[in-house]
Amino acid sequence: QVQLVESGGGLVQPGGSLRLSCATSGSISTIYTMRWYRQPPGKQREFVASITRGGSSNYVDSVKGRFTISRVDAWNMVIQMNSLKPEDTAVYYCNADVRSAGGGLYGIWGQGTQVTVSS
């Protein structure tokens, strides 16, 4: 069974930084694009950033210049979040397009990690 596990969330003051990690486990052949989404309180889940297997990244406009997504290796990724604002408060989810060892292609979600930006 393929799983994604996020870590690194917490409470931070405005202007501060956090680094979220997404680790994969299970019988995996290939991980293609990996993404971060977030769900602010009372709002729908929204796209934050993505990174392809080749390292090409994309960001929502509201985080450009503040967040940096990167692949640690073929299986894991991180997002460095700087200059955090109260509006960045949300549950952050890791998502990945994964080909299992059995050959199936799946979209996998993690369980989420809470990020709270508040003074």
Protein Blocks (a to p, Z undefined) as FASTA:
>chain_A
ZZdddehiacddehiacddddddedjdfbdcddddddddehiacddfbdcdfkopacddf
klgokaccddfblmbccdddehiafklgccdddddddddfkopacddddebjaddddZZ
